[in-house]
Amino acid sequence: MNGSPEAPERPIRAITRLMHPAKKREGEDTPYVEPRPFSPDCLRPRRTRFSFDLDDVPNYWVGGSPARTHLFNSINVFLVPFEEFMVRVLSDQGQRLDDPELRRQIRGFCGQEANHARAHQIFLDTLRAQGHDVDGFLHFADAMFSRVLERGLGRDLSLAAIAGFEHLTAFLAEFILDGEMLAQAPPALQELWKWHAAEELEHKALAFDLLRHVNGSYPLRIAGGALGAGIVFGFLGIGMALLFTEEGILFERRTLRETLELFFTRDKILTRSIPVMLDYLRPGFHPSQRDTRGMAERMFAQVELQVAEDVPRAA
């Protein structure tokens, strides 16, 4: 327009090939997250480094609780194929857009989700070392997301399901950042989940905004919201049940009591999620209307402080 040629835009799909975890230096066993302020209007992946020593991760690493531990273990397993599914769907949608700003945000979103998948893949090795058969569940989840959702439902309904999923994972991110459930977890796992949760809040509106841009149908949004909720709680339930069964504790009194406390009476994950899901039904709903900026900003401020404190020791 101004006579000077614009630099060619980098393809959105390239981001998943270019993102790599920060290289681990010799003697560095502490988790690392690149310090950068909360910035939902300029999404970019942060470089990270995570490693998990099997000796530091007990079988029930969340306060000695089987139910709480396998809640997070289940999320960890199904997140890997689902985040890869999200990157494929949003990348495909982004290739069809003429809006350069939205395309840039999609690249940032995909970079963050690709980074999440890599970090959780590292922890999968710890679960395998503990004797958990996670690979069968991984193959099942990947087949569901790639064949049933991606190929069977089409790109717009897949995107709507992702928008609904992101709405509920933002709620779970609040639960992680605002609660004390992980207070007794190993430090590296606390860092992993808090970093992931803060980035979920940072990009929580992107899939919704993209859906509204490509197809503003209210029935499509509601169908996607229902699918997203089904994916979250369906895979949580299946994953926890498989892990309990694997350990032979599915019908033990302690397992049943802790699971009821987790979802209904103490932590109330399911009961607290109901008003969040109902809010998604409002015609005028937008993710930004739920103010979660403060808790994400506090997390990233802690990261900056930690890194600043480590600089003199590194020097």
N, C-alpha and C positions, 0 to 999 in steps of 0.2 A: 504493500500500500504506500509506503514511504519511499519506495525505490530501492531499498536495500534488502537483499534476500535474507529470509529468516533461516536460522540454523534448523536442520531437519530434526523433528521431534523424535526422541528415543522411543521405540516401541514399548508399549506397556508390558508385554510378555517378557521383555528382557530382565525386568527387575528380579524375577525369581532365580535367574541364573547368576546375577551379579551380586546378590546379597550373600555375605558369608559372615559367620560369627567371628568376633575378634580372635586373633591367634593367641593362644595361651603361652605366656613366657615361662621359662623354667622357674619353678618355685612359686608360681602364682596359682594358688588353689582357691582363692576367694572369688565369689561371683563379681562380675563387672557389668554395669549398664552405662552406656555413653550418656553423660550429663547433657540434657537439653530441656529447656522449659516446655511446659504444656502448650501445645500449639495446634488446636483443631482446624485452623484455617490454612495450615501449611504442614500437611502430614508428611513425615519422613521416617524411615526406619532408623532405630538406634542400634549401634553396634553393641553386641553383648558377648559375654563369656560365662558359661555355666559348666560346672563339672560336679559330679555327685559321687562321693566316696561311699561305697557300700557299707563300710563300718560305721558311717555317720548317719545312715538311714535305716532305722529299725523297721521291721515289718509293718508295725502300726505307728507310723511316723507322725501322725497328728494326735498328740496327747495320749498315745496308747489306745486310741479308739478304732476298732475295726470299721465301724460305719463311716466315721469322719474321714479316715484314711482312704477307704475305697471310694468315697465320693470323689475325692481329688484324683485318685488313680484312674477312675472311670473317665472323668473329664479329660485327663491327660491322654488316654488312649484314643478316644474318638475325636479329640480336637485335631490330631495330626492329619487324618484323611479329610476331615471337614474343612480345615483351613486350606488344604490344597484344592479342594472343590471350590471354595470361595474365590481363590485366586484365579482359577480357570474361568469361572462365570463372569466375574467382574472385568477380567482382562478382555474377554470376548465382547462384553457390552461396551467397554471403553473404545474398542477398535471402531465402533459404529458411530461414535460421537463427533460432533463438530466443535464442541465447547472445549477449548484448550485448558481452561482452569479446572473443569471437572475431570478431564483426562489426567491432569497433573495430580489431583487429589487421589484418583484411583491408583496411580502408580505408587503414591505414598502408602495408601491402605494395603495394597498387595505386598509391598515391601515389609510392612509391619507384620502382616499375617504369615508371610513366608518365614520371617524370623521367629515368630511364635512356634510354627511347626517344627523348625530345626531345634529349638530349645527343648521342646517337649519330646522330640525324638531321642535326645540325649538321655532323658530320664527313663525312656522305655528300656534302655539297656540295664538300668538299675532294677526295674521290675522283672525283667527276664532273669537277672542274676538272683533275684529273690525266689525264683521258681514259678513265676506267673506265666501262663501261656497266653501272651497278649496278641500273638500273631494271627490266630484264628479270628479274634474279634476285629483286628485291624483289617483283615481281608473282607470280612462281612460288612463292616462299616464303609469301606472304600467301594465295594460293589453297590451298596445301597445309594451312596451319594453320586457315583459316576454313572451307573446304569439306570437306576430307578428315577432319581431326581433329575440329573443333568440331561440324560437322553430321553427319558420317558415324559417328563413334565414340561420340557422346553425352557428356553432362556428366561422368559419373563416370570414364569411361576417359580423357577429356581431362584431368580433374583429376589422375588417377594419372600420366599422362604428364608433367604439369607437376611433380609431386612428384619423379619420377625425374630430370627435367631439372635441377631445382634442386639435387638431390644432386650431380650431376656438375659443375654450374657452381660449386658451393661448392668442389669440388676444384680447378677452374681458378682460382678466386679465391685459394686458398692458393698456387697456382703463381705467380700474379702478385705477391702480396704478399711471398712468402718467397724469391723468386728475383731474379736480376740481369738477366733478359732485357730489361727495359725501361730499363735504366740509361743506354743511349745514345739513347733516344727523345727527341723534343722535349718540353720540360717540360709543355706543356699536355696532351699525350697521356699522359704519365706520370700527371698529376693525374686525368685522365678515368678511366683504367683502374683506378687505385688506389682512387679514391672508389667506383666501381662495385663493385669486388671487395670492399671493406670492407662495403658495404651488402648484398651477397650473403650474406656470413657473418652479418650481423646478422639477416636474415630467413630464413635457410636452413631453418628448421624449420616455417615457417608453412603451406606447401602440404601438407607431410606431416601435420601436426596436423589440418588441415581434412579431408584425405582420411580419416584415421582416425576423425574425428568423423562424417562423412556415410556412409562405407562402409568398415568395417574389414576387408574381405575380403583375405586374404593373396594369393590368386591375382591379384586386381585390382592390388594393389601391385606384384607381380612383373611383370605384364604392362606396367604403367605404367613400371616401371624399365627394361625392355627398350626400350620406345618412346622414353623420354627419352634413353637412350644412343644409339639410332639417330638421333634428331633432332640431337643434338650432333655426333656424328662424321660422320653422313651429310651434313649441311649444311656442316660444315667442309671435308670432302673435295670436295664439289661446288663450293663457293665458291672454294677454292684452285685447283682444276683449271681453272675458268673464267677466273680472273685470270691464271694462267700461260699459258693458251691465248691469251688476249687479247694478251699481250705476246710471244707466239711463243717461250716458253721452257719449255714443258711438258716436253719430253723432253731438255732440256739436262742435261749431266752435273752441273753445279753445282746445278740445281734438284732433281734426284733425290737427290744427296748430302745437301743441306741438309734435305730433307723426311724422309729416313731418320734423320738426326741428331735432328730435331725430335721425331719420334714414337717412335723405337726405341732410339737409341744414345747420344745426348748429353743432350737434355732429357727424353727418354723419356715424353712426355705419354701416349701410349697404353699403354705397359707399366706405368707408374705408376698409371694409372687402373683397371687390372684388379682389384687387391685392394679398391679403393674400391667398384667395382661389385659385387664378390662380397659385401662387407660388407652391402650393401643387401638381400641375400637372407636374412639372419638373421631369424628370426621376431621376436626381441626388439629389432631395430634401432630406433634413434632418432637423428636428425641431431645432437642435442646430445651424444651420446656421443663424438663426434670434437671434441676441444677446440681450437677455433680462435679463441677469444676474444682471446687476447693479441695476435695479429697485427692484428686489426681495431682493437683499442683503441689500439695504437701508431699506426696510420694516422690515426685521429680525433684523437689527442693531437698529432700533427704538424700537423694542420689548425688546431687551436686555437692552437698556438704561432705558426704562420705569420700567422694573422689578428691575433694580439696584437702581433706585430712590425710589421704594416702599419698599425696604428692611429695611432701617433705620426706616421708619414709622411702619413697621410690628414688628420690634424689640422693 
